[in-house]
């Protein structure tokens, strides 16, 4: 499995800060936001990673991360010219993926919790078509959501519903079979002028190959797309690191633990 981090978009909800710098380069407490999704991929045992940025931002990310060897990984770079939707990341990364499965992570999403690495690897082993990660929220109308039946199986997906049938938000972490490359080409643009990830996930739901891992009480998930959520995530990271004297999303530490660095 190869990893893709989608760090494009204009970050309009974080204006005026993002007029001068990519959202994913803004700090979340003591490190750039982009460290967090990369750390998630590393915790899933993934070393081959493609970072997709806006055209003018690639050099900034390269100055920060280089080729990834400092962190025991291999980083490649690609460009998303316009924000045409999350699924386009698969099209952009099709040559990078080759015949491999993909773990696509949004560059502004952070997950933290005990046993996260184990949870990610369970999802990898169960993957047939697509695997998603869900999280209980109090404002599900802001997100794509998943509806479960009594057997905890997903039976419906809804995009920012006015009247949500569940509180299970779909986080910005998607494991996808290699056939997703072809499936993305079949997607039609929505009224927003973009292809929608929920339409791609819906294809896997229809053919019975969509699985999910529910991130329970021991986990925290942040979508750092607004000023308030960015501040909330920074406070959370500060609290954990100050109380426990352990760093969250320390790429060197993860690589050392994995045996990728000496």
C-alpha positions, 0 to 999 in steps of 0.5 A: 500500500502506498500513501497519498497526502492531499495538501492542495486547496485554497484554504479559504476558511483560514483567510487571510493567513492562507493568502500567504502560505499553504494551510498545511504549513501552518503550525499545529502547536509546535510543528507544521500541520502536514506532519500529522497526516504523514505520521498517520501514514507512517503509523500504518507502516507506509514508507512510499508517500506522494504529497500533492500540493498547489503549484506554487507550494511544492518548493515550500513543502520540499524545503521542509520535508525534502525527499523524506529520507530524514524520516526514513520514508520516500517522498514524491511530489505532484501538483493539483492545478485546481481544487477539483475534488478529493478523488482527483488525488487518485488520478494524479497519483495513478503512476505513483500507485502503479498496482498498489492500494492507496491510503489517501489522507487529507492534509488538514486531518489529524487523528490521535489515540492509543492503538492507532497503529493497530487500528490502521493495520486492521483496516489494511488487512480487511481491505477489499474495496475501500475502508473508511474511519468514522468518528462521533460528532455533535454537528454531523451536518458539517460532514459526510456521514455514515449510517449503520444498521443494528449490526454496525454495518454501513447501509447509507452515506450522506453528504452534509445532510440537513437532517442527519440520520447518524452522528458518525462523521467520515474522517478524511482518511480513505483506504482504496483498492487499486481499482479506484483508479478506474472508478474515479474516471467514472465519477461525474462532477457535482453541483460544486464543480468537483468530483466527490469522495462520497460518490466513490465510496458509494460505489464500494458500498453498493457492491458490498466492499466498503468496510469501516473502523469506528474511532471510539472514545480513546481517539481524537479527530480534528479537521483543521480547516477553520480558525477555531478547529486549528486552535482546538487541535493546537491546544489538544496537542499542547496538553498531551505533550506537556502532560505526558512529555511525549511528542505527537506526530514526531516523524523521526521517533515513528521511523526509529520505532519502525526500524526505518532509521538507526 
